[in-house]
Amino acid sequence: MRRFYRVGPAGVHRPAPTPTTPETTDGRAHTILELLTPLQQTNSGCALIVCNTVAEAQATHDLLSTAWSTADDPPLVRILHARMPARQCTAVTRRLQRWTGPRGKRPARPFVIISTQVAEQSFDVDFDLVISDLAPLALLLQRAGRGHRHPRTDRPGWAPTGCPRLAVLTPTGQLPPPAWGDIYPASLLRRSRELLTSLDTSTINVPGDVQHLIDQVYGPEFAADDDTTRIAEDARRTVTAHLTSITPPASVRDLHPLTNTDEHPDKISTRLGTDSIRVLPTYRTPDGRHWLHPSHHNQRTALPQHVGAADRHTIRRLMNATIPVNSQWLDQTDPATAPPANWSAVPGLRDLALLPQPVSRTTVRPYRGRGRLILLNLTNGIVRS
């Protein structure tokens, strides 16, 4: 099926310097608010904002919440990323699929979903407008597919059927911006930006134009210094993936290799290059006790000290409150981060680390990790400052 995408706001690929600050009139914040003006003015439609980092997604959520705080009936704003408790991610994902899935029924109010790369794949959703941070072209095309994905009869007038739009927020200056870290190779970001700014038309035909555009960004003839680094890193990761991959079922003759991870325990992770650990946020009172809720007066919210392998209800409740984070964030030599000793016989629980946030009757303070403060915000998820 042919689909035509308009790239850039109103056909213009607009620079959007980071970071997100409402006061920057020509920056990212101003651009986002301007793009969402039709949604707010007509009180109709929905938009997806895909951010490259969790911190930028959180800042964007705060931006919209602040900008629309005085409106009589503002659009709904929801945030979704991996640095949220498992139960919260599940709840937001299910709600989002009810609203935007193939047979989704939208709420009466317009809404905006702010997400990270979790929206790129295995996510059957449909939005009237997609706004994205700059990313390698292949990922931008993947994100564009979250717009006008299903036939609908209730598209708002500002997003006519058959004309999906992807607005790309392009940083000026250094690529990647320091706030992004090394999440994407600089060479792919640079050529994606150059390609988008040089297009003769703002319309991209999918799939007709895809191969031609991909070749301009990923072609083997590129040999800049950062390309050489990227190619070498890709080769290293390919070798690592082969070494730690799980044998296909049809090739299994011995179950031992599937369970023997002693050779590469530090290399097995969901994403190559990450070293993550699941943390269980708790609220630590001055007496050293841990609680699962800031209002720690209820015995049900006390951190259970004795959990057996057969207590599936408690195990499920605890695991649904966990969050994956970089293992380097916590000082795991701090006794306060150690789970109860009696959890040692329970798979999953024994490998957790606690995130002990000091709490009093009126105040929850962040936990000081390795040089940074870490706090669970009940809306935004884990915030690191």
Helices and strands as residue ranges (DSSP letters): E 3-7, G 9-11, H 28-35, H 37-42, E 46-50, H 54-67, E 76-80, H 86-100, E 111-115, G 117-119, E 129-133, H 137-144, E 165-169, G 178-180, H 186-198, E 203-206, H 210-218, H 225-244, G 249-251, H 256-259, E 276-284, E 290-291, G 299-301, H 312-319, E 323-326, G 327-329, G 335-337, G 341-343, G 349-351, E 353-358, E 367-368, E 373-377, E 381-384
